Amino acid sequence: MRITVPRQGAVAVLGRNGAGKSTLLKTLAGELRPMAGSIIFDGSEAGGESTEQRARRGIGFVPQEDAIFGKLTVRENLLLGATYQRDRYGIDEVLDFFPKLAQRLGQTAATLSGGERKMLAISRALVARPRMLMLDEPTEGVWIGVIEEIAERLAVLAQRMSVVLVEQHVDLALRVARYAYVMDRGSVALEGPASQVGDDPRLLRYLAP
């Protein structure tokens, strides 16, 4: 399969459960090794690099699983995202981006709502100032009002960097993304500009359980 991500803008990756979306992101992040092919990031091969090396090069990843430390405070979780000392200055920028977190810096992450935990996971990835941010189901289990807030923030991020979005809310994903890929059984079955994919009658077939 071949997927291209622009330097700025969002790409949506859609598909039913088990289509291979999470596997794709974990492979790009370095958590899984590709069976074949190559991963080119910023003009050079990244497929043989570790997760840490890819993160230092600017690949950020927010997994579907809970990606925060519940016993640590919001501030401590954000500091864990600072790869270098200079990244700590990015915390203020992140708090401007998700102002709700600024009110909870001393609060343990375990006491946050589901939406706030998602915001914290995204924010921790942003502290390291990635050039490409990959998100796996960032609105899963989140109240509808917070879903819209996260969607608005992702649209803003897509104006600044590369965003790869795996999302169960198809309408949201197609609204944020410029381009969309639909996966089926580990390969790309449909792709095109987000608006065209949204209107394609084949989309429902590939999303059906």
C-alpha atoms as one frame of an Amber mdcrd trajectory, in Angstrom:
protein
   0.000   0.000   0.000   1.101   3.547  -0.641   0.034   6.534   1.456   1.295
  10.070   0.967   0.990  12.753   3.644   1.491  16.447   2.771   3.781  18.693
   4.814   0.714  20.649   5.850  -2.807  19.309   5.978  -4.710  16.320   7.304
  -5.139  12.876   5.810  -7.945  10.631   7.062  -7.571   6.852   7.236 -10.952
   5.132   7.379 -12.178   1.561   7.438 -14.095  -0.959   9.496 -12.654  -2.517
  12.643  -9.818  -4.865  11.755  -9.050  -3.182   8.427  -5.490  -2.412   9.531
  -5.727   1.269  10.465  -4.122   1.030  13.900  -1.495  -1.362  12.563  -0.608
   1.215   9.916  -0.082   3.981  12.482   1.908   1.745  14.819   4.129   0.740
  11.908   4.721   4.363  10.940   5.491   5.208  14.572   8.000   2.362  14.863
   6.062   0.189  17.298   5.706  -2.514  14.631   8.177  -3.476  11.924   6.985
  -3.377   8.306   7.015  -6.747   6.558   8.148  -5.092   3.326   8.458  -1.727
   1.637   9.809   1.546   2.956   8.782   4.497   5.098  10.068   7.814   3.791
   9.885  10.788   6.142  11.174  14.201   5.147  13.012  12.719   2.193  14.883
   9.898   3.939  14.212   6.319   4.994  12.751   5.905   8.489  11.703   2.260
   8.366  14.789   1.007  10.195  14.681   3.613  12.947  13.433   3.072  16.481
  10.331   4.726  17.906  12.548   7.180  19.795  14.531   8.092  16.688  11.366
   8.759  14.742   9.996  10.891  17.562  13.178  12.966  17.589  12.825  13.440
  13.833   9.346  14.857  14.341   6.892  11.957  14.153   4.314  12.241  16.928
   1.806   9.515  17.791  -1.307   9.514  19.975  -2.411   5.852  20.226  -5.950
   4.628  20.709  -5.046   3.136  24.071  -4.890   5.423  27.097  -1.619   7.267
  26.536  -1.314   9.171  29.800  -0.096   8.337  33.300  -3.028   8.500  35.697
  -0.969   8.874  38.883   0.960  11.852  37.515  -0.374  15.387  37.374  -1.326
  17.107  34.153   1.888  19.151  34.307   4.026  16.050  34.883   2.405  14.299
  31.924   3.161  17.292  29.721   6.777  17.379  30.875   7.151  13.748  29.800
   6.411  14.903  26.273   9.377  17.275  26.298  12.090  15.415  24.399  14.592
  18.208  24.978  14.867  21.046  27.470  13.765  23.500  24.792  10.523  21.577
  24.335   9.413  22.652  27.793   8.696  26.070  26.379   6.079  24.382  24.198
   3.936  23.634  27.243   2.610  27.196  27.382   1.675  27.003  23.697  -0.167
  23.732  24.300  -2.069  25.192  27.241  -3.187  28.051  25.020  -4.382  25.423
  22.559  -6.337  23.445  25.183  -7.067  26.054  27.901  -9.081  23.592  30.011
  -5.838  21.828  30.885  -4.332  25.046  32.236  -6.920  24.941  35.018  -5.910
  21.406  35.984  -2.114  21.429  35.958  -1.840  20.174  39.534  -4.616  17.623
  39.163  -3.792  13.952  38.688  -4.629  12.695  35.217  -6.748   9.859  36.609
  -9.315  12.397  37.831  -9.826  13.994  34.412 -12.878  13.379  32.254 -12.560
  11.221  29.155 -12.410  14.266  26.910  -9.792  15.954  29.064  -7.653  12.814
  29.013  -7.764  12.828  25.209  -6.790  16.506  25.196  -3.894  15.721  27.526
  -2.681  12.864  25.314  -2.751  15.127  22.252  -1.083  17.943  24.169   1.724
  15.722  25.425   2.502  14.740  21.839   2.434  18.393  20.774   4.896  19.506
  23.454   7.683  17.818  21.477   6.723  19.978  18.475   6.251  17.207  15.906
   6.168  17.869  12.193   3.719  15.028  11.656   1.101  14.038  14.222  -0.725
  10.714  13.956  -3.888  10.186  15.990  -5.704   6.889  16.469  -9.377   7.424
  17.385  -8.877  10.719  19.284 -12.620  11.112  19.983 -13.362   7.560  21.123
 -15.485   7.557  24.282 -15.728  11.345  24.339 -18.860  13.436  24.900 -20.248
  15.060  21.735 -19.507  18.622  22.885 -15.845  17.776  23.444 -15.699  15.912
  20.133 -16.438  19.156  18.309 -13.799  20.993  20.326 -11.178  18.377  19.449
 -12.235  18.506  15.788 -11.771  22.276  15.717  -8.293  21.964  17.220  -7.296
  19.268  14.740  -8.375  21.513  11.877  -6.095  24.237  13.244  -3.200  21.786
  13.630  -3.631  20.695  10.023  -2.813  24.250   8.952   0.558  24.005  10.720
   1.754  20.435  10.221   1.040  17.013   8.769  -1.834  15.200  10.475  -2.806
  11.560   9.972  -6.210  10.884  11.480  -7.816   7.508  12.147 -11.323   8.290
  13.334 -14.586   6.418  13.892 -16.652   9.553  13.255 -16.392   9.554   9.479
 -18.094  12.914   8.951 -15.652  14.556  11.362 -12.639  12.946   9.719 -13.717
  14.003   6.236 -14.380  17.526   7.487 -10.890  17.885   8.970  -8.970  16.099
   6.207  -8.151  17.197   2.682  -7.549  13.673   1.451  -8.838  10.299   2.598
  -7.770   6.675   2.336 -10.217   3.848   3.001  -8.608   0.582   4.077  -9.918
  -2.934   3.662  -8.055  -6.063   4.770  -4.756  -4.277   5.178  -4.696  -2.410
   1.884  -6.098   0.782   0.396  -9.441   0.080  -1.274 -10.503   3.660  -1.975
  -8.791   7.036  -1.921  -9.256  10.591  -3.094 -10.070  14.129  -1.953 -12.095
  13.922   1.261 -15.223  15.423  -0.281 -15.180  12.917  -3.146 -14.608   9.936
  -0.855 -17.507  11.093   1.313 -19.813  11.048  -1.718 -18.550   7.735  -3.096
 -21.242   5.020  -2.797 -18.521   2.419  -2.168 -17.608   4.055   1.150 -20.495
   2.473   3.061 -19.500  -0.954   1.782 -15.986  -0.611   3.188 -17.234   0.750
   6.508 -19.912  -1.886   7.089 -19.102  -4.459   9.812
